[in-house]
């Protein structure tokens, strides 16, 4: 059962990571064109997406391991716990 729950998380993590990669490529192109401000904005968004991807992978791993830790909740629940 936990493996079935982990698969969609891994898929979302990979999609998010791919989006991040595309954003970084676009940011590089913008730098070459001299648009550093927009490149910086995209780079920051890409970094945030990469962090989400890592978190989703950690949640999937926790589910596969049957662990009941902070990664088993939703993103909003985890954010609430940290504050």
KAQUI-V450494 format. One record per residue. N is the residue number from 1. SS is DSSP state (hx for helix, st for strand, lp for the rest). BURIAL is # if it has 16 or more other C-alpha atoms within 10 Angstrom, else .. Layout:
# KAQUI-V450494
n = (N;N)
ss = (SS;SS)
burial = (BURIAL;BURIAL)
This chain:
# KAQUI-V450494
n = (1;2;3;4;5;6;7;8;9;10;11;12;13;14;15;16;17;18;19;20;21;22;23;24;25;26;27;28;29;30;31;32;33;34;35;36;37;38;39;40;41;42;43;44;45;46;47;48;49;50;51;52;53;54;55;56;57;58;59;60;61;62;63;64;65;66;67;68;69;70;71;72;73;74;75;76;77;78;79;80;81;82;83)
ss = (lp;hx;hx;hx;hx;hx;hx;hx;hx;hx;hx;hx;hx;hx;hx;hx;hx;hx;hx;hx;hx;hx;hx;hx;hx;hx;hx;hx;hx;hx;hx;hx;lp;lp;lp;hx;hx;hx;hx;hx;hx;hx;hx;hx;hx;hx;hx;hx;hx;hx;hx;hx;hx;hx;hx;hx;hx;hx;hx;hx;hx;hx;hx;hx;lp;lp;lp;lp;lp;hx;hx;hx;lp;lp;hx;hx;hx;hx;hx;hx;hx;hx;lp)
burial = (.;.;.;.;.;#;#;.;#;#;.;.;#;#;.;#;#;#;#;#;#;.;#;#;#;#;#;#;.;#;.;.;.;.;.;.;.;.;#;#;.;#;#;#;#;#;#;.;#;#;#;#;#;#;#;#;#;#;#;#;#;#;#;#;.;.;.;.;.;#;#;#;.;.;.;.;.;.;.;.;.;.;.)
